[in-house]
Amino acid sequence: TMYMRVTDQLRSEIVAGRLKPNTRLKVPELAQALGVSPSPVREALQKLQSEGLVVLKPNHGAVVRQIDAAEFAHMMRM
């Protein structure tokens, strides 16, 4: 589905370090860049928050979470 494709793309960008910690993730900009509507981007950000990659802050949107090396290694094993 579109939501899963967006989730996979954003996850890859975060894990590869192309989206740096504390980077603000703006739904309209991501939707445009990925060629999708805002809805799958919002769903993807919620999924990535549940995985610990993104923090959703009320009234501020989403930001890439700072992940230390041990936590990153644990996530990769999962």
CORKA-V429463 format. One record per residue. N is the residue number from 1. RES is the residue in one letter. PHI is phi as a letter, one per 30 degrees, with the letter a starting at -180 (none if undefined). PSI is psi in degrees with one decimal (* if undefined). D_CENTER is the distance of its C-alpha to the mean C-alpha in Angstrom with 1 decimal. Layout:
N|RES|PHI|PSI|D_CENTER + N|RES|PHI|PSI|D_CENTER
//
This chain:
1|T|none|166.8|16.6 + 2|M|d|-42.4|14.6 + 3|Y|e|-43.1|11.9 + 4|M|d|-37.4|11.8 + 5|R|d|-44.3|11.9 + 6|V|d|-43.4|9.0 + 7|T|e|-48.3|6.9 + 8|D|d|-41.3|8.8 + 9|Q|d|-47.9|8.5 + 10|L|d|-40.0|4.8 + 11|R|e|-45.9|5.5 + 12|S|d|-42.2|8.7 + 13|E|d|-38.5|8.0 + 14|I|d|-48.8|6.5 + 15|V|d|-36.2|9.4 + 16|A|d|-8.7|11.8 + 17|G|i|8.3|11.5 + 18|R|d|-27.7|11.2 + 19|L|c|108.7|8.5 + 20|K|d|155.5|10.6 + 21|P|e|142.7|10.5 + 22|N|i|5.3|11.2 + 23|T|d|129.9|10.0 + 24|R|d|131.3|9.9 + 25|L|c|105.3|7.5 + 26|K|c|120.7|10.4 + 27|V|e|-50.4|10.5 + 28|P|d|-40.3|13.8 + 29|E|d|-42.5|13.1 + 30|L|d|-42.4|10.0 + 31|A|e|-45.2|12.4 + 32|Q|d|-45.4|15.2 + 33|A|d|-34.2|13.8 + 34|L|c|-3.8|12.8 + 35|G|i|36.5|16.1 + 36|V|b|171.5|15.1 + 37|S|d|166.2|15.8 + 38|P|d|-28.4|13.6 + 39|S|e|-50.7|13.9 + 40|P|d|-26.7|11.7 + 41|V|d|-45.4|8.8 + 42|R|d|-43.8|9.6 + 43|E|d|-42.4|10.0 + 44|A|d|-41.6|6.8 + 45|L|d|-36.4|5.1 + 46|Q|d|-41.6|8.2 + 47|K|d|-44.4|8.0 + 48|L|d|-29.0|5.0 + 49|Q|d|-42.0|7.3 + 50|S|d|-24.9|10.1 + 51|E|d|-7.5|9.2 + 52|G|i|11.8|9.1 + 53|L|c|-22.6|6.1 + 54|V|b|147.6|5.3 + 55|V|c|125.7|8.6 + 56|L|c|118.9|9.9 + 57|K|c|124.4|13.1 + 58|P|e|133.6|16.0 + 59|N|i|5.8|17.2 + 60|H|b|-13.2|14.7 + 61|G|i|-157.3|11.5 + 62|A|c|146.9|8.0 + 63|V|b|150.8|7.8 + 64|V|d|131.4|6.5 + 65|R|d|143.7|8.8 + 66|Q|d|125.7|11.9 + 67|I|b|128.2|12.7 + 68|D|d|168.2|16.3 + 69|A|d|-42.3|18.0 + 70|A|d|-42.6|19.3 + 71|E|d|-40.0|16.2 + 72|F|d|-44.3|14.5 + 73|A|d|-41.1|17.7 + 74|H|d|-42.9|17.6 + 75|M|d|-37.1|14.2 + 76|M|d|-31.8|15.5 + 77|R|d|-28.2|18.7 + 78|M|d|*|17.1
//
